[in-house]
């Protein structure tokens, strides 16, 4: 099959490279000439494990190429995937669909023969209807069908998620479109990837409902963590105890500083706005969004309480800046309100992240960045573990204590055992566990 992928952001690039790896002929299109030139040189604009190799392999095999001009790829395509950004719109929280509609207008002018136009971007319910209207209005002669195919990729594990999916949701009522998309995803039948065909609006809502539910699950265990600290319980054991119930499941029951990233914050806001437009109030989702926003800022106060005095003039070391490991994505990262809060309290902040410091400098230009976690900790009055990178899971605790001015660690991801930290002489605060003081 011939595929045109409009947009070379996270979703577009990963999807395009994986489709090419299936054996399809894929052309990724982007208006950013510098990005396309870099991709042609083999330079990947995002950090995703294995993506550089996957792109290089399929470019070499001539199954994957890149261009700024969509005319020829769209004219030749069996399917055109729209994978452009849908950021939160300033002022009201709705998804900004301007890039989607602009892409649809350009696609319409280039269509030739029967083509399926597929919304891969996360879009509000009803966007497929509007994309179809734009296509038919711009090119009334076009033989085109519009489908929804939301993505469910986790940053840091996107390639595996694409090739071994829990489900593939396809929203279309057209039999020709169904056949094209079934053929595109046919290589996954060996992995028993379940194709779920449904109505277009249902597919659009599935994406938002899934992300809102996962965000709610994270926020729930974070609130239970706060209660655990007060009553002397261990939230990790609570999470295991409820997660062993297969009606609940163990995933996304890890207490921490709150969720971030490109999807959960944006999509929960957008879902609330969609519901309001239809005169429906999603009280649980509204509470999830509010609790999460407050929680991220509250982590700075948790650090201040651990130090036990004013942070003014104190040096705080922060390990981990990206919103999760194995990505350089800083969007809505918990580290941003944490660091901002620490600075507001008068602290000096230095930080380390294995891959995210270049992106972090754009968000947090006023702090010091260190190339080594031990250098970051040197002379610090407290160290805060924010992102659970594997590099931080087995640090030399004796060396860490020697380097620090005060042996205070605030572990926002519960990486270490409390008894181990106490044995090494640390004052150790974690999330949802009764703190142990150093001996």
C-alpha positions, 0 to 999 in steps of 0.5 A: 500500500502507498501511504502519505503521512502528513506531519512528522511529529511524534505520532507521524514519524513513529507511525510512518516508520512502522508502516514502512517497516511493515512493507508499505511505501510511506512518504512523510510530509512536513512544512518545516523544511529544516526538519525534512532536511534533517530527516533526510540526513538521518537526524531524528528530531525526537528521542524515542528508543529504536526510532533512529535505527528504524528510520534509517533501515527503511530509508535505506530500503527505499520504503520511507522518504520525506518531503515538504510537498504533499501533492505527489504523495497524496495523489499516489496514496491509497491512504493519507494519514493526518498526524499534525498537532492539536495543541490546547487552544489558548483561552478556552482549552479546546483542541486547536484544529487549525492544522488539521483543517489546513492539512485537509484543504491541501490534501483535497486539492491533490487527491486522485482516485479513491483515497482514504483520509485518516485522522491519526491526530487526537481530535474532538468528536465530530472532527471527522465530519468537518474534515469530510466537509472541507474535503468535499467542499474544496474538491467536489469531484474527489472520491474520498472517505474519511476515517478515524484511527486514533493512536495509543502510543506511549512515549518511550515504548512507541515502536513496541506499542505500534507493532504489538498493540492492545487494539487498533481502533478504526472508525468508518462506516464505509466498506471500501475504507474498511478494506484499505485500512484492514490491508494496511494493518494486515501485517499485525494479524500475525501478532493477533493485533485486534482490529476494532471497527466502529463508527467514526464518532465513537472512535474519536471518543474512545481516544479521549475516554481512554486517556481521561480514564488513565489520568483519573487512575493516576490521580486516584492513587496519588490521593490515596498516597496522601492519605497513606502518609497521614494514616501510616500506610504504604501506598505501594502495598495498597496499589499492589493490593488493589491492582491484583484485582483483575477488574482494576489492574496494576498499571498506572497505579504508581504514586508520584508528582502528578501526570504530564506529557503531551496527551493526558493534560491536553486531552482531559482539558479537551474532553471537558470542553467537548462535554460542555459543548453538549451540555454534559458535566464530567465531574470526575474528569474535572476533578482529576484535572484540578487535583493534578494541577495543584499536586505538581506545584505542591511538590515544592512544599514537600521539598521545603518540609523535608529540608525543615527550614526556609529554602532561601539560599539553599541548593536543591539538586533535581534529577530527572526533568522529562515527564517520564523516562525514555523521552526528551519530552518536557510538555507539562512535565511535573519538574516545571512547576516543581522547579518554579516553586523552588525558585519562588521559595528562594532556592538555587536549583541545579538539574540533570537529565539523561536526554532532556536538558536541551528541551528543559533549557527552553522551559527552565532557562534560569537554573544550572544544568549538570552533565553528571548526577553526582556533580548535580548533587555536589554541595546540595542541601537536598536532592529531588528524584523527579523522573525514574530514569534507569540511571537513577535506580542504582546510584552509589548512595555512599558517594551521594551522601559524601557529595551532598551538604545535607543528606536529604533526599525527596524521592517523588517516584519511590525508587528506593527502599526506606530502610536502605536510605535510613541505613545510609544515613539519609533523611528520606521522604517519598510519596505515600510512605511513612518517612524514616529519619536518618540514624 
